C-alpha cells in the first residue's frame, strides 16, 4: 500500500471513529437528545428573531434614525457578518469537524452573545450625534459573537447525525423551536408597540435583551454536555441513506440549497420586519399586531409534524414545493383581498408561517444531508458558506427595507402600501422556491 493510500486509510479510520463517538442526534430511540439540540437552538433563535423582527423598528422609532440610515445599519452588520462567518468557519475548521469541540465552541458563543446583545439596545441612551455609529459598532460586536454560536451549532446537524431520517428529525425539531422563539418574540411585539413613551419602550427592549440570555446559555450548555459525553454511547457508525434516498448529484444539490437559502433570506423576512409598521400605522392596534405575528409563529411551530411526515413519504423537493405553494396562497389572500378583517389576516399569517416552516425544515435537513455526503472534514467551512449566503441576502434585504420605507409616507396617507410590500416580495421569493424545487426534482430523476 502506498504512503498516500495509507494516509487516506488512516484519515478514513479516524473519521469513522470520530463519527461513531459523536452520533447522538436525531435517533428514533433518543428524542430527548434531539430535543436538547432544539432547546439550544431556541436560545440562539431568541437572539436572532429579537434582532431581525425588532431591530429595524427600534432604530427608526426609538433611536430616531432615518429609514435609509436604518437600512445601512442593518446591511452593514449583515454583510460584514457574512465575512465573519467565513473567517470563523475556516479559522476553527478543526473544532468544527468534531462534535464535542463544536459543542464547546457554541457554548462560548452563547456566553459572548449574552454579553453583547443588550448593548445593541442601548442606542436610545447614546448622544444623538453618535447613535448611527454606535448602532453599527454594537451590531458588529453582536454579529461576531453570534457567528461563534451559530456555525458550530449548525455543524452539529451533520456531525452528530447518522442518516437522512435523523437529519430530518433534527431539522424539524430545529424549526419547531425556531417557531417557538418567533412566538415568544412575537408576544413582545404588542407590549413594545403599546409602551406609553419612548423611554418606557427602550427599557422594555433592554429587559427583553436580558431575558433571552438565560435560555441561550442553559440550552447551549446542555447541548455541549450531551455531545461531550457521546464518546461512551457505543452508537453505530454513520451511514448514508434513509427513506426515499437516491443518489443525485450532491454538488448540484449543494448549489441549489445555497440558492434556496439566498432566496428565502432575501424575501421571506420582509413580512415579519414590516409587520410592526403595519400594526402601528395601518391596523393601529398593538393587540392585532401582536396576534398576527404570533399566528405566523404558531404556523411555523405546529406545521413541523406535518412536514416531517411528508418527508418520510416523498422527496424533499416535493415537500418544499408544497410548502412554497402554501406560502403563496396565504400571502395572496393577505395582500390581495380588500377589507380583510384582522381575524382573516391572522389566519393568513398562520398559513404563511405554516409554509415558511416547511421550506425551512427541508432547507436545513437537505443541506445537512449534502454536507454529510460530500463535506466530511469540512463541515465548518460548508456551514460558514451557508450562513454567509444567508447574511448576504439579509444584508441586501436590509438595504431594500430602507429603500422601501423611504419611498412613501408609511406613517401617514400612504400607509396602506405597507401591506403590498410585506406580501408581494415574500410571495415572489416563494415563486422562486418553486423554480428551485423544479430544478431539484430534475436532479432526483
Secondary structure as UniProt FT lines:
FT   HELIX           3..22
FT   TURN            28..29
FT   HELIX           31..58
FT   HELIX           59..63
FT   HELIX           67..91
FT   TURN            92..94
FT   HELIX           95..97
FT   HELIX           99..120
FT   TURN            121..122
FT   HELIX           123..125
FT   HELIX           128..130
FT   HELIX           131..159
FT   HELIX           164..193
FT   HELIX           198..228
FT   HELIX           230..232
FT   TURN            243..244
FT   HELIX           250..267
FT   TURN            268..269
FT   HELIX           270..278
FT   HELIX           279..283
FT   HELIX           286..302
FT   HELIX           304..313
FT   HELIX           316..336
FT   TURN            338..339
FT   HELIX           342..374
FT   TURN            376..377
FT   HELIX           379..406
FT   TURN            410..416
FT   HELIX           417..443
//
